[in-house]
Amino acid sequence: MNEELIELHLARVLNSYRKWTGEELLELIVGESLAEQLNRTGRVLLSHGTETDPILNYGNETALALWEMAWDDFVRMPSRLTAEPMEREERKKLLGEVKAKGYSKSYTGVRVSRTGRRFQIENAAIWNVEDEKGRMIGQAASFPSWTELKS
């Protein structure tokens, strides 16, 4: 994605978060790049599309560092691979619930980086991302903290 498409995608992600929760994900500075602002928050933000096996289509710098991946690798990966094999069925069920009701807050679960490093995400919000016509174009997740786990 080029910068213009990333900004459009992030506007949709943030607008959808506001629609579902009635809250702002972060205080925005008008006139400044959304990507730059989201990279400075310290929060993880990632999203995937609506494919049968959804592919990640965005991760801010915090997400890329946490999963130990470069952008080009991250945005080609099926999002199910962010979770350990034994966590994937629970994750799939949660995403189905989010699809049906729009969002979920306060999710906690174990995830795994590219190198196998395990961490527990805490207080994650997960929501449906819609375009300007209200069509679902994916789902996003954001969380402020995580705990490293022993392998």
C-alpha positions as CSV (number, residue, x, y, z in Angstrom):
1,M,0.0,0.0,0.0
2,N,1.2,3.5,-0.8
3,E,1.0,6.3,1.8
4,E,-2.3,7.6,0.4
5,L,-3.9,4.2,0.6
6,I,-2.5,3.7,4.1
7,E,-4.0,7.0,5.3
8,L,-7.4,6.1,3.7
9,H,-7.3,2.7,5.4
10,L,-6.4,4.2,8.8
11,A,-9.2,6.7,8.5
12,R,-11.6,3.8,8.0
13,V,-10.1,1.9,10.9
14,L,-10.4,4.9,13.2
15,N,-13.9,5.9,12.0
16,S,-15.1,2.3,12.5
17,Y,-13.7,2.2,16.0
18,R,-15.6,5.4,16.8
19,K,-18.8,4.0,15.3
20,W,-18.7,0.7,17.3
21,T,-17.4,2.0,20.6
22,G,-18.5,5.7,20.7
23,E,-14.9,6.5,21.6
24,E,-11.7,7.8,19.9
25,L,-8.8,5.3,19.7
26,L,-6.5,8.3,20.1
27,E,-6.5,12.0,20.2
28,L,-5.6,13.1,16.6
29,I,-3.6,16.1,15.6
30,V,-5.3,17.6,12.5
31,G,-3.0,17.9,9.5
32,E,-0.6,15.2,10.7
33,S,-0.3,11.8,9.1
34,L,-2.5,9.2,10.8
35,A,0.3,6.6,10.3
36,E,2.9,8.8,12.0
37,Q,0.5,9.4,14.9
38,L,-0.4,5.7,15.3
39,N,3.3,4.8,15.2
40,R,4.0,7.2,18.2
41,T,1.2,5.9,20.5
42,G,3.0,2.9,21.8
43,R,-0.3,1.0,21.2
44,V,-0.4,-2.0,18.9
45,L,-2.7,-1.6,15.9
46,L,-3.1,-4.2,13.2
47,S,-5.8,-5.2,10.7
48,H,-6.8,-7.9,8.2
49,G,-9.0,-8.1,5.2
50,T,-12.1,-10.2,4.5
51,E,-10.5,-13.1,2.7
52,T,-11.6,-16.6,3.6
53,D,-8.3,-16.9,5.4
54,P,-7.8,-13.2,6.3
55,I,-4.5,-11.7,5.4
56,L,-3.0,-8.9,7.5
57,N,-3.1,-5.6,5.6
58,Y,-1.7,-3.2,8.2
59,G,0.5,-3.1,11.3
60,N,1.9,-0.1,12.9
61,E,5.6,0.0,14.0
62,T,4.8,-1.3,17.4
63,A,3.0,-4.3,15.9
64,L,5.8,-5.0,13.5
65,A,8.4,-4.9,16.3
66,L,6.2,-7.1,18.6
67,W,5.8,-9.8,15.9
68,E,9.4,-9.3,14.8
69,M,8.5,-8.8,11.1
70,A,9.2,-6.4,8.3
71,W,6.2,-4.7,6.7
72,D,6.4,-6.7,3.4
73,D,6.3,-10.0,5.3
74,F,3.6,-8.8,7.8
75,V,1.1,-7.8,5.2
76,R,1.3,-11.1,3.4
77,M,0.7,-13.3,6.4
78,P,-2.6,-14.9,7.3
79,S,-3.7,-13.3,10.5
80,R,-4.4,-16.7,12.1
81,L,-0.7,-17.2,12.3
82,T,-0.4,-14.4,14.8
83,A,-1.8,-16.8,17.4
84,E,-0.3,-20.1,18.6
85,P,-1.9,-23.2,17.1
86,M,-3.8,-24.1,20.2
87,E,-5.2,-20.5,20.5
88,R,-6.5,-20.3,16.9
89,E,-9.9,-21.9,17.4
90,E,-10.7,-19.5,20.2
91,R,-9.5,-16.6,18.1
92,K,-11.6,-17.7,15.2
93,K,-14.7,-17.9,17.4
94,L,-14.0,-14.4,18.8
95,L,-13.6,-13.0,15.3
96,G,-17.0,-14.5,14.4
97,E,-18.6,-12.9,17.4
98,V,-17.0,-9.5,16.5
99,K,-18.3,-9.9,12.9
100,A,-21.8,-10.4,14.3
101,K,-21.9,-7.6,16.9
102,G,-19.3,-5.1,15.6
103,Y,-16.7,-5.1,18.3
104,S,-15.3,-6.7,21.4
105,K,-13.4,-5.0,24.2
106,S,-11.0,-6.3,26.9
107,Y,-9.8,-9.5,25.0
108,T,-6.8,-11.2,26.5
109,G,-4.9,-14.0,24.7
110,V,-1.5,-15.5,23.9
111,R,0.1,-14.6,20.6
112,V,3.4,-15.7,19.0
113,S,6.0,-13.7,17.1
114,R,7.7,-14.8,13.9
115,T,10.6,-16.3,15.9
116,G,8.3,-18.1,18.3
117,R,8.5,-15.6,21.2
118,R,5.2,-15.8,23.1
119,F,3.4,-12.9,24.7
120,Q,0.0,-12.3,26.2
121,I,-2.0,-9.4,24.8
122,E,-4.1,-7.5,27.3
123,N,-7.2,-5.4,27.0
124,A,-7.4,-5.7,23.3
125,A,-10.2,-4.1,21.4
126,I,-11.3,-5.8,18.2
127,W,-13.7,-4.3,15.7
128,N,-15.2,-4.5,12.2
129,V,-13.7,-2.1,9.7
130,E,-16.1,-0.6,7.2
131,D,-15.8,1.6,4.2
132,E,-17.7,4.9,3.6
133,K,-20.7,3.0,2.4
134,G,-20.9,0.8,5.5
135,R,-19.5,-2.3,3.8
136,M,-17.3,-4.5,5.9
137,I,-13.7,-4.5,4.6
138,G,-12.0,-6.2,7.5
139,Q,-11.3,-6.2,11.2
140,A,-8.8,-4.4,13.3
141,A,-7.3,-4.9,16.8
142,S,-5.5,-2.6,19.1
143,F,-4.1,-3.1,22.6
144,P,-2.0,-0.9,24.9
145,S,0.0,-3.6,26.6
146,W,1.3,-7.1,26.5
147,T,3.4,-9.4,28.8
148,E,6.3,-11.5,27.6
149,L,5.8,-15.2,28.4
150,K,8.4,-17.9,28.9
151,S,8.5,-20.4,26.0
